[in-house]
Amino acid sequence: MWTMTKNKVTSFCDQIMERLHLNTCSILKWYSIILFVAPLLYWGLLEFRLVMTQVSFVNMLHKHPAMAVSVIIAITDFLLGYYCWIKKDEIVTNRTRLRTFWILQCFCQLLVGNIICFLLSIFGLRALPSSKVKSTTVSYFKVTIIISTLLYALCILLLGLIGLQGLRG
């Protein structure tokens, strides 16, 4: 049963990727664009809300701690999207690091609720070339992935603490 379901999901992902003409480079390009633009739109929404409610940014974050965590997630997404955009050629050339990147992003984006980036990370895993590519050293990439993963984990922890505090009253 598991194999049949897995094959259907895999086939469905492959069909979507084929129809949208997605490959490793285009998936990373769209992923970085979404991670770069979505936080800008979120910031615009926050600014609109601040103007409409006539509340300061600090007061809004104090009243709504989950929004503070969302701001941290948006900043992390923005920085990761910017990094992926400027270093996309270096990222794509190393299959092992790209695979690690997609696995971590799949996990992190699902946990923070970014479904579009979660789906793109699954497509990124499916689009990985099967042939081995020569490894290049990209130490900044490794540091960026570690920092963004830690920030996502911190945000998930903060959201959990906020939830527990809300349960206590």
Secondary structure by P-SEA (a helix, b strand, c coil): caaaaaaaaaaaaaaaaaaacccaaaaaaaaaaaaacaaaaaaaaaaaaaaaacccaaaaaaacaaaaaaaaaaaaaaaaaaaaaaaaaaaaacaaaaaaaaaaaaaaaaaacaaaaaaaaaaaaaaccccccbbbbcaaaaaaaaaaaaaaaaaaaaaaaaaaaaaac
